[in-house]
Amino acid sequence: MRKSWETLGGLLVLMGLSGTIDHLAYQPILGPFLNAFNRYVFPRFEVLHGYELYANLLVAVAGVVVIAAARRVR
């Protein structure tokens, strides 16, 4: 179970960083998958309009938190 949480956290980190890169400059590598938050989720929320960069960074930070929490659990 711990490994699956670490994998999920790693995926969130990758998606957050990739979305940040995509927001600053177009990123064609695995764009539809890694940038799913940036392209499909964030545009649906009006409150995030103008704050997409911070939202992507928050996804990456959430991934780091999930990884850290998974490593603390035995």
ChimeraX commands (.cxc) that place a marker at each C-alpha (Angstrom):
marker #1 position 0.00,0.00,0.00 radius 0.5
marker #1 position 2.87,2.32,0.81 radius 0.5
marker #1 position 4.36,1.91,-2.66 radius 0.5
marker #1 position 1.07,2.83,-4.33 radius 0.5
marker #1 position 0.83,6.05,-2.29 radius 0.5
marker #1 position 4.41,6.92,-3.21 radius 0.5
marker #1 position 3.59,6.28,-6.87 radius 0.5
marker #1 position 0.52,8.50,-6.64 radius 0.5
marker #1 position 2.60,11.23,-4.99 radius 0.5
marker #1 position 5.25,10.95,-7.68 radius 0.5
marker #1 position 2.60,11.22,-10.36 radius 0.5
marker #1 position 1.18,14.34,-8.70 radius 0.5
marker #1 position 4.65,15.89,-8.57 radius 0.5
marker #1 position 5.20,15.13,-12.25 radius 0.5
marker #1 position 1.77,16.46,-13.20 radius 0.5
marker #1 position 2.25,19.64,-11.18 radius 0.5
marker #1 position 5.69,20.39,-12.60 radius 0.5
marker #1 position 4.62,19.49,-16.12 radius 0.5
marker #1 position 1.55,21.69,-15.82 radius 0.5
marker #1 position 3.75,24.54,-14.62 radius 0.5
marker #1 position 6.02,24.13,-17.63 radius 0.5
marker #1 position 2.97,23.90,-19.91 radius 0.5
marker #1 position 1.55,27.09,-18.42 radius 0.5
marker #1 position 4.78,29.01,-18.96 radius 0.5
marker #1 position 5.66,27.48,-22.37 radius 0.5
marker #1 position 3.92,24.79,-24.41 radius 0.5
marker #1 position 5.12,21.30,-23.52 radius 0.5
marker #1 position 4.43,18.62,-26.15 radius 0.5
marker #1 position 5.83,15.60,-24.28 radius 0.5
marker #1 position 2.94,13.56,-22.85 radius 0.5
marker #1 position 0.92,16.79,-22.77 radius 0.5
marker #1 position -2.63,15.38,-22.62 radius 0.5
marker #1 position -1.70,13.02,-19.77 radius 0.5
marker #1 position 0.75,14.98,-17.62 radius 0.5
marker #1 position -1.03,18.29,-18.10 radius 0.5
marker #1 position -4.51,16.98,-17.36 radius 0.5
marker #1 position -4.99,19.33,-14.40 radius 0.5
marker #1 position -3.78,22.35,-16.35 radius 0.5
marker #1 position -5.80,21.63,-19.50 radius 0.5
marker #1 position -8.98,19.94,-18.26 radius 0.5
marker #1 position -9.53,20.55,-14.54 radius 0.5
marker #1 position -8.37,24.09,-13.76 radius 0.5
marker #1 position -10.30,25.83,-16.59 radius 0.5
marker #1 position -13.56,24.52,-15.10 radius 0.5
marker #1 position -13.05,26.49,-11.87 radius 0.5
marker #1 position -13.56,30.25,-12.19 radius 0.5
marker #1 position -11.83,30.88,-8.87 radius 0.5
marker #1 position -8.54,29.61,-10.37 radius 0.5
marker #1 position -8.66,31.97,-13.35 radius 0.5
marker #1 position -5.35,33.80,-13.32 radius 0.5
marker #1 position -3.87,31.51,-10.67 radius 0.5
marker #1 position -3.18,28.44,-12.81 radius 0.5
marker #1 position 0.56,28.62,-12.18 radius 0.5
marker #1 position 0.06,28.57,-8.41 radius 0.5
marker #1 position -2.49,25.76,-8.70 radius 0.5
marker #1 position -0.01,23.63,-10.64 radius 0.5
marker #1 position 2.69,24.29,-8.08 radius 0.5
marker #1 position 0.21,23.37,-5.34 radius 0.5
marker #1 position -0.44,20.03,-7.07 radius 0.5
marker #1 position 3.33,19.39,-7.06 radius 0.5
marker #1 position 3.58,20.29,-3.37 radius 0.5
marker #1 position 0.61,18.02,-2.60 radius 0.5
marker #1 position 2.50,15.22,-4.33 radius 0.5
marker #1 position 5.55,15.81,-2.13 radius 0.5
marker #1 position 3.30,15.75,0.94 radius 0.5
marker #1 position 1.73,12.44,-0.16 radius 0.5
marker #1 position 5.20,10.93,-0.67 radius 0.5
marker #1 position 6.39,12.15,2.73 radius 0.5
marker #1 position 3.26,10.83,4.45 radius 0.5
marker #1 position 3.62,7.46,2.72 radius 0.5
marker #1 position 7.19,7.12,3.92 radius 0.5
marker #1 position 6.20,7.93,7.50 radius 0.5
marker #1 position 3.61,5.12,7.62 radius 0.5
marker #1 position 4.94,1.69,8.40 radius 0.5
marker link #1:1,2 radius 0.2
marker link #1:2,3 radius 0.2
marker link #1:3,4 radius 0.2
marker link #1:4,5 radius 0.2
marker link #1:5,6 radius 0.2
marker link #1:6,7 radius 0.2
marker link #1:7,8 radius 0.2
marker link #1:8,9 radius 0.2
marker link #1:9,10 radius 0.2
marker link #1:10,11 radius 0.2
marker link #1:11,12 radius 0.2
marker link #1:12,13 radius 0.2
marker link #1:13,14 radius 0.2
marker link #1:14,15 radius 0.2
marker link #1:15,16 radius 0.2
marker link #1:16,17 radius 0.2
marker link #1:17,18 radius 0.2
marker link #1:18,19 radius 0.2
marker link #1:19,20 radius 0.2
marker link #1:20,21 radius 0.2
marker link #1:21,22 radius 0.2
marker link #1:22,23 radius 0.2
marker link #1:23,24 radius 0.2
marker link #1:24,25 radius 0.2
marker link #1:25,26 radius 0.2
marker link #1:26,27 radius 0.2
marker link #1:27,28 radius 0.2
marker link #1:28,29 radius 0.2
marker link #1:29,30 radius 0.2
marker link #1:30,31 radius 0.2
marker link #1:31,32 radius 0.2
marker link #1:32,33 radius 0.2
marker link #1:33,34 radius 0.2
marker link #1:34,35 radius 0.2
marker link #1:35,36 radius 0.2
marker link #1:36,37 radius 0.2
marker link #1:37,38 radius 0.2
marker link #1:38,39 radius 0.2
marker link #1:39,40 radius 0.2
marker link #1:40,41 radius 0.2
marker link #1:41,42 radius 0.2
marker link #1:42,43 radius 0.2
marker link #1:43,44 radius 0.2
marker link #1:44,45 radius 0.2
marker link #1:45,46 radius 0.2
marker link #1:46,47 radius 0.2
marker link #1:47,48 radius 0.2
marker link #1:48,49 radius 0.2
marker link #1:49,50 radius 0.2
marker link #1:50,51 radius 0.2
marker link #1:51,52 radius 0.2
marker link #1:52,53 radius 0.2
marker link #1:53,54 radius 0.2
marker link #1:54,55 radius 0.2
marker link #1:55,56 radius 0.2
marker link #1:56,57 radius 0.2
marker link #1:57,58 radius 0.2
marker link #1:58,59 radius 0.2
marker link #1:59,60 radius 0.2
marker link #1:60,61 radius 0.2
marker link #1:61,62 radius 0.2
marker link #1:62,63 radius 0.2
marker link #1:63,64 radius 0.2
marker link #1:64,65 radius 0.2
marker link #1:65,66 radius 0.2
marker link #1:66,67 radius 0.2
marker link #1:67,68 radius 0.2
marker link #1:68,69 radius 0.2
marker link #1:69,70 radius 0.2
marker link #1:70,71 radius 0.2
marker link #1:71,72 radius 0.2
marker link #1:72,73 radius 0.2
marker link #1:73,74 radius 0.2
view
